[in-house]
Amino acid sequence: MALWGGRFSKETDRRVAEYTASVDYDQRLYRHDIEGSLAHVRMLAASGIVPAADAEKISLGLIAIRDRIEAGEFVFDPALEDVHMNIEKALIDEVGEVGARLHSGRSRNDQVATDERLYLRQRCGELSHGLRDMQRALVDCADRHRELIMPGLTHLQHAQPVPVAHHLLAYVEMFERDRGRLADAVDRFNVLPLGAGALAGSTLPLNREMVARELGFPKIARNSMDAVADRDYVVEVLAALALIAMHCSRLAEDVILWASQEFGFVELDDGFCTGSSLMPQKKNPDIAELARGKTGRVYGALVAVLTTMKGLPLTYNRDMQEDKEGLFDALDTVAATLGVMAPMMASAEFDGEAMARAAADPALMATDLAEWLVGRGVPFREAHRQVGELVALSRKLGLPLNRLDLNQMRQAIPLAEQECLTLFDARRSVEARNLPGGAAFGQVHGQLADWRQALAAADGGDLPE
């Protein structure tokens, strides 16, 4: 089959064919390409553009090709450039010249834009399930350790005591926003481009609304040039993937720190760690480190597509072929990261004693003392200054805050009372933060209950009680 018809007088140079071929990676679109072609040919028959008998042969041929591909019996030919031409050539070989009718009223420009949307709709749904699995793992881990307190950090310095469950639930919230971004992206790109042709539509009486219904698109693209010229949907999905990867990376960084000897807060299951080829004692959190490292390649894919698209005039340009490799890699990377981090977190065990020792530092309750003063009418900045002076005094005396007596405390805080000496308790500090969204155990337990209910409703209630 001649690729370019009668316009060219010689075959494409082998080096050009190799340079321009995309079938080695875009072949993963085969199922969606065939799905779109089946809907297209049914529309062609219904519109009287292709005889019904020919449409039936074409449909059966496409299904046979799909079955051969899935059975591993189909060989993609790089000389045919891409998945579309490979399937079209195989179709003509399968059913004869009637197969050449399939491409009536469409271009590879609107064909690939349709394939990508179908593919992304599927993959975004799968990723949404992956995010749900991650949320379940975090909620389950938080629930098992719901009574444990750890030092919360700012600037990587001990700041205030918080339940470890509160910390883990922060990531559950982040991943929920990630699910929302994927859903938003699907809502925007779930528009049928097919029928836009190369850029200007078709003179044939295409029934685009029928194809949209067949393929589950709620809308059709209103502007044929926009339909084939943009890849903003690829950029938007990549941006959502970059944020998911970022959140995974931040969780991974927390785990790496917590698993270190300096922290000693968490023990990861041996199945999610590796050893050293030299040092027999090592147990390395390599899964978390790789999750952190692979984030860079997801960012790279986003920047690559943005850079590819930024200078392209309307409409289609061959540069846009470069949207796929990075997209596929980013989708696979994020899916794999979620797939391995969820069971890693589900099996993680926190050391309550180690965390309690770290959270017991009375300096973590300095803000509680300042707020006690605010409750007695002292302006916060003045309260902040006085407690700061008390901290300086404790350091000068070599005594922790909870070892100072009332007279020593009054050197910095004239209004200090005996009650102030009771404020340096981590559990009391946590319980005092009983505001919506706060770290108090009652608030955290309520969050856990809400999340367990929401996640159970999302997938039929498979969360353990």
Buried (B, 14 or more C-beta within 10 A) or exposed (E): EEBEEEEEEEEBEEEEBEEEBBBEBBBBBBBBBBBBBBBBBBBBBBBEBBEEEBBBBBBEBBEBBBEBBEEEEBEBEBBBBBBBBBBBBBBBEBBEEBBBBBBBBBBBBBBBBBBBBBBBBEBBEEBBBBBBBBBBBBBBBBBBBBEBBBBBBEEEEBBBBBBBBBBBBBBBBBBBEBBEBBBEBBEEBBBBBBBBBBBEBBEBEBBBBBBBBBBEBEEBBEEBBBBBBBBBBBBBBBBBBBBBBBBBBBBBBBBBBBBEEEBBBBBBEEEBBBEEEEEEEEEBBBBBBBBBEBBEEBBBBBEBBBEBBEEBEEBBEEEBBBBBBBBBBBBEBBBBBBEBBBBBBBBBEBBBEBBBEBBBBBBBBBBBBBBBBBEEEBEEEEBBBBBEEBBEBBEEEEBBBBEBEEEBBBEBBEBBEEEBBEBBBBBEBBBBBEEEEBBBBEBBBEBBEEBBEBBBEBEEEEBEE
